[in-house]
């Protein structure tokens, strides 16, 4: 029964309700083409070689394949978590606007952190491109995260929030090492290791949360699925 309800929800979310050719054009070919066109324009107007925008960093720099392995896996986990939140929001949208907004906001916050981690926005990129200090970037992220926690505190408190709390603790530990409030040997192991553990906990929380909300909204009254 739950499979039938989920299929209906997917259809109602307009994921499969359009002809396949239209779907392919609108949601695959056009976005991909637009993105590549943007890369070409950036290359032409900034004199950045197009290869620097399309090739793998390890190939460009001629470094071993394992360089930045933890960081790249972390980016993949950010992306996976954002996708889980956004897709789950589409599934529950017909049943609960509150759950939909919570999941959409969670996906947006995760996407923000993904972009920061992928392009190192907080490590000088914002300063070089927009003359925004690293401290201002940190402050902006803090405001966004605090606003998110305040706005959705009830939804968070109703969930199994232990992984989320632990993730913030590990992110805080990474930040403390990063800004050198505490000096330790093997700084990068502690800094990046703490961030990675926090990221995995973040992903675990939202994967569990999304699974619970989807099951909750597509369970037949009386406890049957």
N, C-alpha and C positions, 0 to 999 in steps of 0.2 A: 504494500500500500504506500509506504513511504517513497518508493522509487517512482510510482505514478505521480505522486504529489510533487516530487522534486522535478520531474520532467515537465509538469505543468507550470511550475514556477519559473523554470528556465525559459519556457516559451513565452510566458507573460513578461519576462524581463527583456524580451526582444532579442534574445541571443540566437534563436533559431527560427524566428517568425518572419524573416525576410528571405527572398530567393537566394540560393547559394552564390550565384554570380554577383548579385548586388552586395552580398555580405563580403565576399572576397575583395571586391573593388573598394568598398567603403572602409573596411576594417583591416585590410592587409596591404593592398597595393598602393592606395592613396597615402596612408600614413608613412609607409616605407619610402615611397618616392619623394614625399615632402621632406622627410628627414634627410635623405641623401642630397636633395636640392639645397637644403639649408647648409649642409656641410660644404658643398661646392661654393656657395656664396661666401661663407666664412673664409674658405681658403683663398678666394680671389681678392677679397677686401682686406685681408690681414696678412697676406703673403705667407701664410702657413701652408706648407706642402700638403696636398690632399692625402698623401700616403700617411702623414703624421696623424690624420684624423680617422683613417680607416683601418690601419694595420694594428696588430697586437703590439703593446708596449715593449715586450721582451724582444720581439723581432726588430723593432726600430732601434733599440739600444744595444742589441747584440749581447744580451745577458742571458744566463741560464733560465730555463723554463720555470724553475721553482721560485724565482724572485717575486716577492710579494704574494706568496701562495695564501697565507692566512688572510691578508687583506682582500684578495679576490674572492675567496670563499665567503668572506664576510659580506661582500657586496651581493653575492648570489643569495645569501640568506635574507638580507634586507629585501631584495626584489621578490623573493618567494613569499615573505611575510606580507608585503604590501599587496601582492596578487591575491593571497588568501582572504585578506580583509575586504578588498574591493569586490571580488567575485561573490563572497558570502553576502555582502551588502545587497548585491543584485538579487540573490536568491530570497532574502527575507523581506525585500522591499514591499511585497504585496501583503505582508502579514503584520509588520510592525515598523512604523516610521522611526521609533526611538532606537530600535536595534540597527536599522539602516543607517541613521545618522551617526551612531556610535562607531559602526564598522567603517563607514566612509571617512570619518575623522581619523580613526586609527590608521587606515590605509594612507591618508594624506600625511600624517605625522611620520609614519614609517618611510614614505617616499621622500620627505624632506631630509630625513637622516641618511637615506640611501644616496641622494644627490651630494650631500655634504661629504660622505665617506668616499664616494667614487671620485669626486673632483677636488677633494681637500679644500673645501671652501673656507673652513675655519683656520687653515694653516697658510694664510697669506694671499690666497687667490682673490678673496673679496677686497683685500687692501690694494692689490696690484691693479685689478680691473675697475673697481668702483670707489677706491679710496675709503674703504670702510675698514676700520681696525678689527683685529681678531677679537678683542674684548667686546666690541659691539656685536659681532656675530654670535659670540657665546651668550651675550645678554638677550639677543633676539630669540635664540633657541630656548633659553630658559623661560622667557615670557610665553612662548608658544606651548612648551611642555606644561608649565604651571596652569595656563589657561585650559589646556586639554584636560588635565587632572581635575580641575575645579568644575568645569562644565559637565564632565561625565563621571563625577565621583560616585554617584549613586549606582550607575551601571557597573563601575569597577568594583565597588564594595559588595555588590551582589554576586560577583564572579569569584573564581578561585584565584585571587590576586597575588598569592605568594611568589610565583615566578616573576611577576612584574616588579614587585618590591625588590627582590633580589637583583633583578637586572639593573635597576637604578643604583643600587649599592655598588655593583661592579663598575658601572659607568662612572660613578663618582670616584671610585678608587683609581680608575684609569686617568681621570681628569686631574686628580691630585698629583699623580706621578708626572703627567704631561706638563703641568705648570710649575713643576719642581718645588711644590710645597713640602714634599718628602723626597729625600735623596736616597736612592737604593742602587745597589749593583744590579747589573742586567736590567737597566731601565726599560728598554724596549720590550723585554719579555713581560715585565709586570704591567706596563702601560697597554700594550697591544693585547696581551693575554687576558687582562681584566676586561677590556672592551669586547673581546671575542666571546668570553663567557657570558657577559651581559647581553650581547646580541643573541646568543643561542637561547638564553632565558626569555628574552623579549619574543623571539619567534615561537617558543614553546607556549607562552601565555596566549598569544593571539591565535595560534593554531587550535589550542584547546577551547578557547572562547568561541571562535567561529564555528567549530564543530558542535559545540553545545547549543548555540543560537540557531543553527540550521536545523538540528534535530528537534529542538524545542518548537520551532515554528512549523514543522512538517510532521508532527506526531498527531495521530488521530486522537481526539478527546477520549479519555478512558484508559490511556496508557498504551494503546496499540499503535504500531507504526505501519 
